[in-house]
Amino acid sequence: RLRMDREDEIGHLAKAFDTMTQRLKILEALHLDASPLTRLPGNLAIEQEIRQRLSKGQTFSLCHIDLDNFKPFADAYGYAWGSEVIKETALILEDVKREAGSEEDFIGHIGGDDFVLLSSPERACRMCTQMVAQFEGRIRKFYNEEDRGRGFSIAKDRQGQQRHFPLITITVSMVTDDGTTYQNPLEMAKMAAEVKEYGKRLPGSNYVTKEEMEANEG
């Protein structure tokens, strides 16, 4: 860090270098935070992006994407093959953003089989609908012919007992705000997680909004 309290060209150059250094540190932190598996931005970038959008006061939607029955799949097929499912999910997110989204939209990888999408409510609705449809069509290729045919895989549960597990499905929850309901990224993320848990209780793949959850739980 260059500390020069001067108002000439050298002083201005020193300040410019200081500013550039700080920006590079931020970029380096965001780069290190990115998922090595999917190359998508990680938790640091996700939190920063949500915070910025809340502070702007413009309406946007936070979508939490999670895979159901992923652990038994990884137990049965191996975690290397499970990683391929994670990468395929990231590709689906990128595909729907390209097809139905905008450059302004943000995709992040929380970790494991959890992802985040930030967009306008209208585009988020389109992308979430396409996401569910594409996932249902693309996940089956990761199963062997026998499991595809019977519609489930066989793996041990947490008690070590053999069980039948449904094929992997996807649950997408959506929470919308303009900065007036949620004061920080944690509050908004907690609500999205609550909606997601509701969606995971529904059969198959689902896209659920906070409003739908509240209406049905009434």
N, C-alpha and C positions, 0 to 999 in steps of 0.2 A: 504494500500500500504506500503510495507516494503522498507525503504530507507536505504540501507547499502552499503557504498562505500568501499567494501572490496574485495580482490582477493582470499580469502580462500574459503573453502567449504561452510561456512555460507553465505558469500557474493553471491556465485553462486546459492545457494538454494533460497536466497531472490529474486534474479533476475528471477529465474524459477517461483516462486510464483507470481511475478508481471506479467509475461507473461501469466500465466494461468488465472489470475484474469481478464486481458483485454480480453482474448478469451472467457471467461465465460460471460462477459458483452455483447459481440457481439452476442453470442448464445442466451442469454436471450432476447435481443432486437429483434432478428429474430423470436424467439418463440412467443413473445407477439404480433408481427406483423402478424403472421399467421391468416388466416381466421378461425373464430370459427365455421363457417358453413361447410366448405369443408376441413379444416385442411391443405390447401395448403399454400405455402409461400405467403406473402403479398407484399405490395409495396416496403418496405425497401429491402427485399431480391431480388425482381425483378430488382430494380435499380442497386443493387450491382452486380448482375449476368450479366446484360447487360454491365455495365462498365468494368467488368473484361474481357468479351469476346471482347469488342472493343479494349481494351489495348493490347490484345495478337496478334492482327493483323491477326487472322485467320477468314476465311469467315464463317459466320453463318447467320441464318435467324431468324427474330423476327416475330412471328405470333400473331396478335391480334384477339381474338375470342369474338364475341358479339352476343346476341340473339335479334332477331327482333320480335316485337309485344309481348314482355314479359309483359309490364305494363298492357295492357288491359286484358291479361290472368290473372294476379294477381288480378286485380280489379274484374274480373268475378268469379274466383275460390277461392280467398283469398290468402293472402301473405304466410300463412303456407304451402299451396299447391305449391305456387310459389317457396318457398325455396326448395321443393323436386325436382323441375325442375333444380334449380341451382346445387343441389347435384348430380343429374343425369348427368348434363353436365360435372362436375368434374370427375365423374366415366368414362364417355366416353373418356375424355382426358387421364386418366390413362390407360384405356384399349388400346387405339391406341398407346400409348407410349410402352406398354408392347408387343404389336403385331408387330409394325412396327418401333419402335424407339430404343433407346439405353439408358444405364444408364447415359450417358453424357448429355442427353436431360433434359431440365428444364421446369416445369409447375408451373405457379403462378396464383393467384386469385387477380386481381386488386380490385375487390369489385363488389357487385351487380351481374349483368349478364355479366361481362367482365373478360376475362382470357387472359393469355399470354403463349405462347410456344416458347422456344428457342431451336434450333437444327441446324444440318447441312442442307444446301438447299435440298439435295436429300432426306433425311429422313423427313424433314419438309413437302415436297411435298407429300410424301406417307401418312404421318399422317393426313395432312389436308384433303386429298381426302377421307380417311377412316372416318375422323371425321364428314364430311358432310353427308356421306352415313349412318353412324350409327345414327346420330342425327335424320335424316328423318325417320328412322325406329323405333326409341325408344320414340320419343316425343308424338306420338299419344295416348299412353296408359294413358297420364295425362288428356285427355279430356273425357267427358262423351260420350255415344254412339251417342247422337243426334248431338253434335258438330263435332264428327269424321265423321259422315255420310254426313253432309252438307259442311264440309270443312272450317268452320269459327265459331267464337263465337260471342256473342252479348254482348257489354259492352258500358258504357258511355265514350264519348271522353272528352277532357279537357274543353269543353263548356257545358258538362252535357247532351249532346244529345246521344241517343241510336244509335250505329253504328255496322256494321258488320266488324269484324277484322279477317284477315287470321290466320290460325294456326301458332304457333311459328316456325320461321325458324332460321337458324344460318348463320352468315357471318364471314368468316375468311379472314383476309388480311395478306399478307406476304411481308416483306421488307428485303433485303439481303445486307450485307456490311462486309468489312474486317477492319473497323476502319479508312478508308480513306475518306469516304463521310460524315459520321456523327461523330461529335466530342464528343458527350456525349449521355447518355441514353434518355434525353428529346428530342433531335433532331430526333433520330431514332423512338421514340414512337410517335412523332407528325406526321411523315410521314406514319407510320402504321395506325394511326387514320384517316388520309386523304384517304388512300386506302380503309379503312373500310367503310367510308362514301360513297365512290363510289360504293362499293359492295352492300351496303344496298339499293341502288336505283335499283338494278337488282331484277327481280322476283325470289321468292323461296330462297332456301339455296344456298350459293355460297362460293367458295374459289377463291380469286383474288390476283394476285401479282402486285407489283408496275409497272412492265414492261407492264402487260396487261392493266392496267389503262391508262398509258401514250400512248400506241398504239391506244386504242379506243377513247381517248379524243383528240389525235393527234394534 
